[in-house]
Structure formats: C-alpha cells, structure tokens
Amino acid sequence: MKPKFLIRDETAADIGAIRDVTAAAFQTMAYSRHTEQYIIEELRAANALAVSLVAERDGRLVGHIAFSPVTVSDDSQGWYGLGPVSVLPAYQHQCIGKALVEEGLARLKTAGAQGCCLVGHPEYYVKFGFRNMPELVCEGVPPEYFFVLPLGGEAAQGTVTFHEAFSAEGPG
C-alpha cells in the first residue's frame, strides 16, 4: 500500500512551516528545551543542513528531519548527526517519522557518509540499526541516549561534537 504522504527536500517556502511543525512536535516533550526550531534555523543559517527533508500530506507539511555534519575527535570524516526529527502531534504514529529517518539515511549512504549518530529515545532508534557504542561518546549525554549507526568503512572512535547550532537558545 502506498503511503499517504510525500517525502521531499525542503524548499525556501517550507521554512515557516518547518518552524511551526518542529515547535508543535516538541511542545509537550518533558526532555525538550523547546529550542529545536531554533537549532534548525541556525543550522540552515550556517549552511550546515546536509539533508533537510519534509513530509507532506494532503498539501500540508506535517513532518521534518535534519541531518548535519558532526566532528569526531579521531578526525573521522563523513559523520552526521540526525535531528531534530519532528512530526505534528496529530500525525504521529502513522510511520511519517520512520519514513523521514529511512529516506534521510538512504541519502546519507548515497552521498558516501561513513556514519550517523543521534541523541534520542532508546526504544525508537534501534529499529533503524542504531546502537550504543562505547568507543564513540558524546560528552554530557548519558550513553543510553547516544546512538551510532556506522554506514561504511571503519567505525569512528572518540568523542562526537554536534554543530554549535545545537546550543541555540532562541530566535537568532
């Protein structure tokens, strides 16, 4: 059965809707600092959105995912961070987030990425192959919330640093 939504690259016309979708998706999340929409805006302003996809349903933007380069202390190249990923609350549990993650990872693989990492919910990301790897850490993040997915070549080792946009506090 064909999904009832379309996954595509973001366009300039989507920027406001991406901000709204992201804010709405994280509004009730207790673990959120409610800055995810500002993180995306700062990644975009820094030209650090390596992959930025939207999910559209019935002409309405209902989801978004961002991937940006990360730095690994062992100088491994081609590693990316996944996040934020957002789906409007009324559209959650309809496989939209899953489709965004799968399409984004496929695009990273096609582009020759070596790996992807994220900070996220332990039960959700393992179904995509992400796992905790003690040889790759993110300072300040409990290991059970930091996940890694090698995509090719040798796995990196050391400390991952996400783009400085992840410390965004509010509007630019």
Backbone as numpy.savetxt, mean C-alpha at the origin, in Angstrom:
# Nx Ny Nz CAx CAy CAz Cx Cy Cz
-17.05 -15.58 -12.81 -17.88 -14.40 -12.81 -17.00 -13.16 -12.81
-17.29 -12.22 -13.67 -16.52 -11.00 -13.80 -16.80 -10.06 -12.63
-15.70 -9.47 -12.05 -15.92 -8.55 -10.94 -16.75 -7.35 -11.37
-17.44 -6.77 -10.42 -18.32 -5.64 -10.72 -17.60 -4.32 -10.48
-16.27 -4.35 -10.59 -15.49 -3.14 -10.42 -14.31 -3.18 -11.37
-13.73 -2.01 -11.61 -12.61 -1.84 -12.52 -11.41 -1.37 -11.72
-10.25 -1.98 -11.94 -9.00 -1.52 -11.34 -8.22 -0.81 -12.44
-7.77 0.42 -12.16 -7.04 1.19 -13.16 -6.05 2.13 -12.48
-5.15 2.71 -13.27 -4.23 3.71 -12.75 -5.00 4.95 -12.30
-4.49 5.61 -11.27 -5.11 6.87 -10.86 -4.87 7.91 -11.96
-5.74 8.88 -12.03 -5.57 10.04 -12.90 -5.64 11.29 -12.03
-5.26 12.42 -12.59 -5.33 13.68 -11.84 -6.75 13.96 -11.37
-7.73 13.54 -12.16 -9.13 13.78 -11.79 -9.56 12.96 -10.57
-8.79 11.95 -10.20 -9.13 11.08 -9.07 -8.63 11.58 -7.72
-7.77 12.57 -7.71 -7.05 12.94 -6.48 -7.99 13.28 -5.33
-9.00 14.08 -5.55 -9.94 14.43 -4.48 -10.70 13.21 -3.97
-11.13 12.36 -4.89 -11.87 11.15 -4.50 -10.96 10.19 -3.73
-9.69 10.10 -4.12 -8.75 9.24 -3.39 -8.62 9.73 -1.95
-8.50 11.03 -1.77 -8.41 11.61 -0.42 -9.65 11.25 0.40
-10.83 11.39 -0.21 -12.08 11.11 0.49 -12.23 9.63 0.83
-11.91 8.76 -0.12 -12.00 7.31 0.10 -11.06 6.90 1.22
-9.84 7.42 1.19 -8.84 7.05 2.19 -9.26 7.52 3.58
-9.70 8.75 3.68 -10.15 9.27 4.98 -11.32 8.44 5.52
-12.28 8.13 4.66 -13.44 7.35 5.09 -13.05 5.93 5.50
-12.14 5.32 4.76 -11.74 3.93 5.05 -11.07 3.80 6.41
-10.32 4.81 6.81 -9.57 4.73 8.07 -10.25 5.45 9.23
-11.39 6.07 8.98 -12.05 6.91 9.99 -12.31 6.19 11.31
-12.74 4.94 11.26 -13.08 4.21 12.49 -12.01 3.23 12.94
-10.84 3.25 12.28 -9.78 2.32 12.63 -9.03 2.81 13.87
-9.11 2.06 14.93 -8.51 2.46 16.21 -7.00 2.61 16.11
-6.34 1.82 15.28 -4.88 1.86 15.17 -4.39 2.99 14.28
-5.27 3.66 13.58 -4.89 4.70 12.62 -4.63 6.04 13.31
-3.67 6.78 12.75 -3.45 8.17 13.19 -4.31 9.11 12.34
-5.07 8.55 11.40 -5.97 9.29 10.52 -5.20 10.30 9.64
-4.03 9.87 9.21 -3.20 10.70 8.33 -2.94 10.03 6.98
-3.59 8.92 6.73 -3.31 8.15 5.52 -3.50 8.97 4.25
-4.55 9.79 4.19 -4.78 10.60 3.00 -3.65 11.61 2.80
-3.06 12.11 3.88 -1.95 13.06 3.77 -0.66 12.34 3.33
-0.51 11.10 3.77 0.64 10.30 3.33 0.60 10.16 1.81
-0.55 9.80 1.27 -0.68 9.64 -0.19 -0.39 10.96 -0.89
-0.93 12.06 -0.38 -0.69 13.36 -1.00 0.80 13.71 -1.00
1.49 13.42 0.11 2.92 13.73 0.19 3.74 12.79 -0.69
3.35 11.52 -0.78 4.03 10.61 -1.71 3.87 11.12 -3.15
2.66 11.55 -3.50 2.40 12.07 -4.84 3.24 13.32 -5.09
3.27 14.24 -4.13 4.02 15.49 -4.28 5.52 15.22 -4.43
6.02 14.16 -3.80 7.43 13.80 -3.88 7.73 12.92 -5.09
6.73 12.68 -5.92 6.87 11.79 -7.08 7.34 10.40 -6.64
6.81 9.95 -5.51 7.22 8.66 -4.93 6.12 7.60 -5.00
5.07 7.86 -5.76 4.05 6.83 -5.96 4.48 5.97 -7.16
5.09 4.83 -6.86 5.55 3.95 -7.93 4.36 3.30 -8.63
3.35 2.91 -7.87 2.10 2.36 -8.39 0.98 2.97 -7.56
-0.01 3.52 -8.24 -1.16 4.10 -7.56 -2.40 3.72 -8.37
-3.18 2.80 -7.80 -4.33 2.25 -8.50 -5.62 2.61 -7.78
-6.68 2.73 -8.56 -8.00 2.96 -7.99 -8.93 1.84 -8.41
-9.95 1.63 -7.59 -11.04 0.71 -7.92 -12.27 1.56 -8.16
-12.92 1.29 -9.27 -14.10 2.06 -9.65 -15.27 1.10 -9.80
-16.40 1.49 -9.25 -17.60 0.68 -9.37 -18.76 1.60 -9.74
-19.44 1.27 -10.80 -20.57 2.07 -11.27 -20.20 3.54 -11.42
-18.99 3.79 -11.94 -18.53 5.15 -12.17 -18.06 5.90 -10.94
-18.03 5.22 -9.79 -17.63 5.86 -8.54 -16.32 5.24 -8.04
-15.40 6.08 -7.60 -14.16 5.58 -7.04 -14.45 5.04 -5.64
-14.14 3.75 -5.42 -14.48 3.11 -4.15 -13.26 2.54 -3.43
-12.08 2.58 -4.07 -10.89 2.04 -3.44 -9.63 2.61 -4.04
-8.53 2.49 -3.30 -7.23 2.99 -3.75 -6.13 2.19 -3.07
-5.00 2.05 -3.77 -3.80 1.45 -3.18 -2.58 2.20 -3.69
-1.60 2.33 -2.81 -0.35 3.01 -3.14 0.83 2.09 -2.85
1.83 2.15 -3.72 3.11 1.48 -3.52 4.19 2.53 -3.72
5.16 2.56 -2.82 6.25 3.54 -2.92 7.58 2.86 -2.58
8.68 3.38 -3.12 9.99 2.78 -2.82 10.32 2.88 -1.34
11.00 1.85 -0.85 11.54 1.86 0.51 13.05 1.74 0.42
13.71 2.11 1.50 15.16 1.97 1.60 15.45 0.79 2.52
16.40 -0.04 2.12 16.82 -1.18 2.94 18.28 -0.95 3.33
18.59 -1.16 4.60 19.92 -0.83 5.12 21.05 -1.63 4.46
20.76 -2.77 3.82 21.81 -3.53 3.14 22.01 -3.05 1.70
21.37 -1.92 1.35 21.45 -1.32 0.01 20.75 -2.14 -1.08
19.90 -3.07 -0.67 19.10 -3.80 -1.66 18.25 -2.80 -2.43
18.15 -3.00 -3.72 17.38 -2.11 -4.59 16.10 -2.82 -5.03
15.13 -2.03 -5.48 13.90 -2.60 -6.04 12.90 -3.09 -5.02
12.95 -2.52 -3.81 11.99 -2.88 -2.77 10.97 -1.76 -2.61
9.72 -2.16 -2.34 8.61 -1.21 -2.26 7.78 -1.47 -1.01
7.13 -0.40 -0.58 6.18 -0.50 0.52 4.77 -0.45 -0.02
3.92 -1.29 0.50 2.50 -1.30 0.14 1.75 -0.50 1.18
0.97 0.44 0.72 0.10 1.16 1.64 0.16 2.65 1.43
-0.88 3.27 1.84 -2.11 2.69 2.36 -2.95 2.03 1.26
-3.79 1.10 1.69 -4.83 0.53 0.83 -6.16 0.85 1.49
-7.08 1.38 0.69 -8.34 1.89 1.24 -9.52 1.45 0.38
-10.60 1.09 1.05 -11.86 0.79 0.38 -12.96 1.46 1.21
-13.86 2.15 0.52 -14.98 2.77 1.24 -15.67 1.73 2.11
-16.04 2.08 3.34 -16.66 1.10 4.24 -17.84 0.34 3.63
-18.70 0.99 2.87 -19.86 0.32 2.28 -19.48 -0.72 1.22
-18.22 -0.68 0.75 -17.77 -1.59 -0.30 -16.74 -2.60 0.20
-16.46 -2.59 1.49 -15.51 -3.54 2.04 -16.14 -4.94 2.05
-15.28 -5.95 2.09 -15.68 -7.36 2.09 -16.33 -7.76 0.76
-15.92 -7.10 -0.32 -16.40 -7.45 -1.66 -15.23 -7.75 -2.59
-14.06 -8.05 -2.01 -12.84 -8.43 -2.75 -12.19 -7.27 -3.51
-12.58 -6.05 -3.22 -11.98 -4.90 -3.90 -10.56 -4.68 -3.39
-10.36 -4.73 -2.09 -9.02 -4.59 -1.54 -8.10 -5.69 -2.04
-8.61 -6.90 -2.08 -7.83 -8.04 -2.58 -7.41 -7.81 -4.02
-8.33 -7.34 -4.84 -8.02 -7.09 -6.25 -6.98 -5.98 -6.40
-7.08 -4.95 -5.57 -6.08 -3.87 -5.61 -4.69 -4.39 -5.25
-4.61 -5.19 -4.18 -3.32 -5.74 -3.76 -2.76 -6.63 -4.87
-3.57 -7.54 -5.41 -3.08 -8.47 -6.43 -2.61 -7.74 -7.68
-3.37 -6.76 -8.13 -2.98 -6.01 -9.33 -1.71 -5.20 -9.07
-1.63 -4.57 -7.91 -0.43 -3.81 -7.58 0.81 -4.68 -7.52
0.71 -5.84 -6.88 1.85 -6.76 -6.82 2.23 -7.26 -8.21
1.24 -7.54 -9.04 1.53 -7.98 -10.41 2.30 -6.90 -11.17
1.92 -5.66 -10.99 2.63 -4.56 -11.66 4.05 -4.41 -11.13
4.23 -4.57 -9.83 5.59 -4.52 -9.28 6.45 -5.63 -9.88
5.92 -6.84 -9.94 6.67 -7.97 -10.52 7.04 -7.69 -11.96
6.09 -7.19 -12.74 6.35 -6.88 -14.14 7.45 -5.82 -14.28
7.50 -4.89 -13.35 8.50 -3.82 -13.37 9.86 -4.29 -12.84
9.95 -5.56 -12.39 11.22 -6.09 -11.91 11.51 -5.83 -10.44
10.50 -5.51 -9.67 10.70 -5.27 -8.23 11.26 -6.53 -7.57
12.08 -6.31 -6.55 12.68 -7.42 -5.82 11.86 -7.85 -4.62
11.02 -6.93 -4.12 10.22 -7.30 -2.97 9.30 -6.18 -2.54
8.40 -6.53 -1.64 7.42 -5.59 -1.13 7.26 -5.84 0.37
7.05 -4.79 1.11 6.83 -4.94 2.54 5.72 -4.00 2.97
5.21 -4.23 4.17 4.11 -3.42 4.67 3.98 -3.58 6.16
3.26 -2.64 6.74 2.84 -2.72 8.12 1.33 -2.93 8.05
0.86 -4.05 8.63 -0.56 -4.32 8.49 -1.09 -5.39 9.41
-2.33 -5.72 9.17 -3.08 -6.66 9.99 -2.56 -8.08 9.76
-2.16 -8.78 10.82 -1.55 -10.10 10.66 -2.38 -11.13 9.88
-3.68 -11.16 10.06 -4.47 -12.18 9.38 -4.72 -11.88 7.91
-4.64 -10.63 7.51 -5.05 -10.26 6.16 -3.98 -10.54 5.10
-2.76 -10.13 5.33 -1.76 -10.12 4.27 -1.08 -11.46 4.01
-1.19 -12.41 4.93 -0.57 -13.72 4.69 -1.19 -14.43 3.49
-2.44 -14.15 3.18 -3.08 -14.82 2.04 -2.48 -14.41 0.71
-1.70 -13.33 0.69 -1.02 -12.88 -0.52 0.43 -13.37 -0.56
0.84 -14.10 0.47 2.21 -14.61 0.53 3.13 -13.79 1.42
2.65 -12.70 1.99 3.47 -11.92 2.91 3.70 -12.72 4.18
4.87 -12.52 4.77 5.19 -13.22 6.01 6.15 -12.37 6.84
6.25 -12.69 8.10 7.24 -12.06 8.97 8.59 -12.70 8.66
9.61 -11.88 8.48 10.95 -12.38 8.22 11.90 -11.70 9.19
12.44 -12.44 10.15 13.28 -11.82 11.18 14.52 -11.11 10.62
14.95 -11.48 9.42 16.14 -10.83 8.85 15.84 -9.47 8.21
14.57 -9.08 8.17 14.18 -7.78 7.64 13.20 -7.16 8.63
13.54 -5.99 9.17 12.74 -5.36 10.21 12.45 -3.91 9.86
11.51 -3.34 10.58 11.19 -1.93 10.47 11.19 -1.37 11.89
12.11 -0.46 12.16 12.25 0.07 13.52 10.95 0.69 14.00
10.62 0.39 15.26 9.42 0.94 15.87 8.15 0.19 15.56
8.25 -0.86 14.73 7.07 -1.64 14.36 7.20 -3.04 14.97
6.21 -3.47 15.75 6.28 -4.83 16.28 6.40 -5.84 15.13
7.27 -6.82 15.27 7.53 -7.76 14.18 6.28 -8.46 13.66
5.28 -8.67 14.52 4.07 -9.37 14.07 3.21 -8.52 13.14
3.54 -7.23 12.98 2.78 -6.35 12.09 3.58 -5.94 10.85
4.84 -6.39 10.76 5.68 -6.04 9.62 5.82 -7.27 8.73
5.38 -7.14 7.48 5.33 -8.27 6.56 6.16 -8.01 5.32
6.72 -9.10 4.80 7.62 -9.04 3.66 7.19 -10.06 2.62
7.31 -9.68 1.35 7.06 -10.59 0.24 8.19 -10.43 -0.77
9.18 -11.36 -0.75 10.21 -11.31 -1.79 9.58 -11.60 -3.15
9.98 -10.84 -4.16 9.41 -11.01 -5.50 10.41 -11.54 -6.51
11.67 -11.54 -6.16 12.68 -12.04 -7.08 14.06 -11.90 -6.48
14.96 -12.77 -6.88 16.33 -12.66 -6.40 16.45 -12.99 -4.93
17.53 -12.51 -4.34 17.79 -12.77 -2.93 16.99 -11.83 -2.05
16.57 -12.33 -0.93 15.83 -11.51 0.02 16.76 -10.49 0.66
16.25 -9.33 0.89 17.02 -8.29 1.57 17.17 -8.64 3.05
18.16 -8.02 3.68 18.38 -8.20 5.11 18.71 -6.85 5.72
18.15 -6.59 6.88 18.45 -5.34 7.55 17.20 -4.61 7.98
17.28 -3.29 7.91 16.19 -2.43 8.37 15.57 -1.71 7.19
14.25 -1.74 7.12 13.50 -1.05 6.08 13.09 0.32 6.60
13.24 1.32 5.74 12.77 2.66 6.05 11.78 3.08 4.97
10.56 3.40 5.39 9.55 3.88 4.46 9.83 5.34 4.11
9.27 5.80 3.02 9.44 7.17 2.56 9.05 8.14 3.68
9.71 9.28 3.73 9.44 10.26 4.79 8.00 10.75 4.79
7.27 10.57 3.69 5.86 10.95 3.64 5.03 10.19 4.69
5.50 9.04 5.13 4.75 8.27 6.11 4.72 8.93 7.49
5.48 10.01 7.66 5.40 10.76 8.91 4.49 11.99 8.77
3.76 12.07 7.68 2.85 13.21 7.44 1.86 13.33 8.59
1.60 14.54 8.98 0.68 14.81 10.10 -0.63 15.46 9.65
-0.62 16.11 8.52 -1.82 16.81 8.09 -1.61 17.45 6.74
-2.51 18.32 6.32 -2.41 18.94 5.00 -1.06 19.63 4.83
-0.45 19.36 3.62 0.84 19.89 3.23 1.12 21.24 3.73
